[in-house]
Amino acid sequence: MNHLSSIFINRSRFAVFFSLVLILGMTWTIVSSADRAETTSGLIPSPREGFLAPDFTLTTLDGEQVTLSDMRGDPVILNLWASWCPPCRAEMPAIQEVYDSNRDRGLKVLAVNMTYQDSAPAAEAFVREFNLTFPIPLDTTGAVGNGYQMRALPSTFFIDSDGVIRQVIIGGPMSEATLQSAVEALFEDGS
Amino acid sequence: MLPILQIGPLAIQLPGLLLLAGVWVATLLIERAAPRYKISAASVNSMIFYALIAGLIGARLGYVLQFVDAYAADPISILALNPNTLSFPEGLLVGILTAIVYGQRKGLPLWPTLDAMAPGLALFMLSLGLAHISSGDAFGAPTDVPWAINLWGAERHPSQVYEILGSGLVLLFVMRAERQRWIPGIHALSFVALTAALRLFLEAFRGDSVLIFAGLRLAQLLSLTILLAALVLIHFRARESAEQT
């Protein structure tokens, strides 16, 4: 019978050991308690869940300027796409559907074309083919692609009305129900 | 941080791949350990398989139930191959229940079966750490220690590295302990106790903790509870066997 096993067999030794673990554990838990500000990272811009969506200003296909942070107050679907990417092609009609059925509730969609890996005419043909009615900002320099650490197309960021990213979906195509459930979650957070 | 492995035209999501590899190697380890505890490797293997499948179905249904309206309009999407639309707690619950029901039907003895699973589970925890470092999840709190890493817009504790080192040590302990002829249940319970103790310690360096009242971290309170429960169970098992002899 070695020393360690006697701790677990002998009742009073175990009681001492148990209390010691309890006290040490609680002490460590209290010592390492944190301010809400330390763990919620909502104010740091970074392309992940729980962080502030990195801001950008781009020119759209229609020649207008859009700034992401101007959309605070409304939930935003930010989709990064290119015309040569088959899953982007497959999911764009679903994005349009979800936009149509939620725009009255305030949903915004920004479908940023990765123009630095694509071309504006190709993007324009794509938009006409699918009758897209939301703004199509053109990322000609890769600023958004890099800022959002884009590694696969499509990438979709669901941003709440405070500008915080609530969900990230890398790859696609997303179905309408996937999109709609993510949008519902955005509206639930906001209200 | 390497979330996507690009092989020619294929973009492979590395975290998922690492977890899948973890499940695979874990199953091999459990199969190898089963005869040591005199239980059928084939039965344990099937139990894990059914629990995984049921867990996956439960996780998807759990998610769908949260957004019934969206899925009523587009029911075929319930089958979508999208890991984002899975709800983890429901999946875990359904998976564990399936394992219990299957294990009872096959007459798998509780403690020896759990003992046989300990090395596999320890290896899975290690693969979870590797998946975290690949995706950048389970990230650390901002810090100015010299070994801080730049991640998600701040200098942070490399919490994923701590996690890998810690779960590596637990795995080493569990593998070495396999040779010990302990009473049934102690292998599994010591793995649970060590894993809970590790999380209790390392959660302090995380930057994504869920906080409850007074800034206390939920994961630490849960880990401490699990650790204490595991110790009490070890105590009961040890006394039971001491009284028998």
Interface residues (C-beta under 8 A of the other chain):
Chain A: S5 F8 I9 R11 F14 F17 F18 V21 L22 G25 M26 W28 T29 I30 V31 S32 S33 A34 D35 R36 E38 T39 S41 I44 P45 S46 R48 G50 F51 R151 A152 Q167 I169 I170 G171 M174 S175 E176 A177 T178 Q180 S181 A182 E184 A185
Chain B: P3 I4 Q6 A11 Q13 Y63 Q66 F67 D69 A70 Y71 A73 D74 P75 I76 S77 I78 A80 N82 N84 T85 G136 A141 P142 W152 G153 A154 L200 F201 E203 A204 R206 G207 D208 S209 L211 A214 G215 L216 R217 Q220 L221 L224 L227 L228 L231 V232 I234 H235 A238 R239 A242
